[in-house]
Amino acid sequence: MGIQAVGFGDLSMDPVHLSGSGGDPQLKTLEQKLQKLHQEKKKAVQNHDEEKVKELEKQIEQVKQKIEQLKKKRRKEDDKEDTKGPGYPSRSPLDGSVGRYIDRFA
């Protein structure tokens, strides 16, 4: 029973492909932590330290969950900002109402 390196099934969580921090320092910090944990896990796999690998996998999952929660929170905040101010319609002008006006005036 040996330890095998696990590839990244989801490229969005691959430290090389992480994106979306958009200047958010908290998100950037979590992504850096995730990258560090992946590096530590890789070393633990090379050293055949099964317990360390399991511990790191748990930590990686926790950080992934925090990142996803933060991204969802940011998306919700962005959605609220889009509908608040004047000049920012909550619906696209191409939402179907345009056709109604064109038919009426054509």
TORZA-491449 format. One record per residue (C-alpha): residue number from 1; residue in three letters; x, y negated, z negated. Coordinates in steps of 0.02 Angstrom, whole numbers. Layout:
BEGIN
(r NUM 'ala' (X Y Z));
...
END
This chain:
BEGIN
(r 1 'met' (0 0 0));
(r 2 'gly' (97 -150 62));
(r 3 'ile' (57 -332 83));
(r 4 'gln' (18 -394 256));
(r 5 'ala' (17 -574 310));
(r 6 'val' (-157 -635 344));
(r 7 'gly' (-180 -747 495));
(r 8 'phe' (-292 -898 496));
(r 9 'gly' (-463 -843 557));
(r 10 'asp' (-523 -1023 555));
(r 11 'leu' (-403 -1145 639));
(r 12 'ser' (-485 -1289 547));
(r 13 'met' (-404 -1224 389));
(r 14 'asp' (-237 -1187 470));
(r 15 'pro' (-116 -1312 392));
(r 16 'val' (-49 -1353 565));
(r 17 'his' (-223 -1392 632));
(r 18 'leu' (-294 -1487 484));
(r 19 'ser' (-379 -1645 537));
(r 20 'gly' (-516 -1760 486));
(r 21 'ser' (-434 -1844 337));
(r 22 'gly' (-454 -2008 431));
(r 23 'gly' (-350 -2104 306));
(r 24 'asp' (-446 -2036 156));
(r 25 'pro' (-311 -2017 23));
(r 26 'gln' (-406 -1888 -79));
(r 27 'leu' (-437 -1778 73));
(r 28 'lys' (-258 -1799 131));
(r 29 'thr' (-194 -1745 -41));
(r 30 'leu' (-303 -1589 -38));
(r 31 'glu' (-244 -1545 137));
(r 32 'gln' (-63 -1564 83));
(r 33 'lys' (-97 -1453 -68));
(r 34 'leu' (-174 -1323 46));
(r 35 'gln' (-22 -1329 159));
(r 36 'lys' (93 -1304 8));
(r 37 'leu' (-11 -1157 -54));
(r 38 'his' (-2 -1074 118));
(r 39 'gln' (188 -1093 116));
(r 40 'glu' (198 -1018 -59));
(r 41 'lys' (86 -874 -5));
(r 42 'lys' (198 -840 144));
(r 43 'lys' (349 -829 28));
(r 44 'ala' (254 -715 -92));
(r 45 'val' (210 -600 54));
(r 46 'gln' (392 -595 107));
(r 47 'asn' (442 -553 -73));
(r 48 'his' (306 -419 -85));
(r 49 'asp' (231 -504 -240));
(r 50 'glu' (53 -439 -230));
(r 51 'glu' (-8 -525 -388));
(r 52 'lys' (59 -694 -332));
(r 53 'val' (-23 -671 -161));
(r 54 'lys' (-192 -636 -243));
(r 55 'glu' (-174 -786 -358));
(r 56 'leu' (-128 -899 -214));
(r 57 'glu' (-273 -835 -108));
(r 58 'lys' (-393 -885 -247));
(r 59 'gln' (-314 -1057 -258));
(r 60 'ile' (-320 -1077 -69));
(r 61 'glu' (-506 -1036 -68));
(r 62 'gln' (-539 -1162 -206));
(r 63 'val' (-448 -1299 -113));
(r 64 'lys' (-538 -1255 49));
(r 65 'gln' (-704 -1271 -42));
(r 66 'lys' (-654 -1440 -115));
(r 67 'ile' (-604 -1501 58));
(r 68 'glu' (-770 -1447 133));
(r 69 'gln' (-868 -1526 -10));
(r 70 'leu' (-773 -1689 11));
(r 71 'lys' (-799 -1688 200));
(r 72 'lys' (-986 -1659 177));
(r 73 'lys' (-994 -1801 51));
(r 74 'arg' (-902 -1916 171));
(r 75 'arg' (-1018 -1868 315));
(r 76 'lys' (-1170 -1907 206));
(r 77 'glu' (-1094 -2075 159));
(r 78 'asp' (-1058 -2112 342));
(r 79 'asp' (-1236 -2067 390));
(r 80 'lys' (-1305 -2184 257));
(r 81 'glu' (-1193 -2326 316));
(r 82 'asp' (-1253 -2304 495));
(r 83 'thr' (-1434 -2332 444));
(r 84 'lys' (-1410 -2477 321));
(r 85 'gly' (-1351 -2632 409));
(r 86 'pro' (-1442 -2734 540));
(r 87 'gly' (-1390 -2693 716));
(r 88 'tyr' (-1362 -2511 673));
(r 89 'pro' (-1516 -2417 728));
(r 90 'ser' (-1545 -2252 643));
(r 91 'arg' (-1595 -2176 809));
(r 92 'ser' (-1513 -2183 978));
(r 93 'pro' (-1592 -2300 1105));
(r 94 'leu' (-1599 -2149 1218));
(r 95 'asp' (-1709 -2051 1098));
(r 96 'gly' (-1857 -2037 1214));
(r 97 'ser' (-1936 -2207 1185));
(r 98 'val' (-1842 -2279 1334));
(r 99 'gly' (-1939 -2170 1455));
(r 100 'arg' (-2101 -2234 1383));
(r 101 'tyr' (-2053 -2414 1423));
(r 102 'ile' (-1990 -2372 1597));
(r 103 'asp' (-2152 -2284 1640));
(r 104 'arg' (-2254 -2430 1575));
(r 105 'phe' (-2162 -2564 1675));
(r 106 'ala' (-2123 -2467 1833));
END
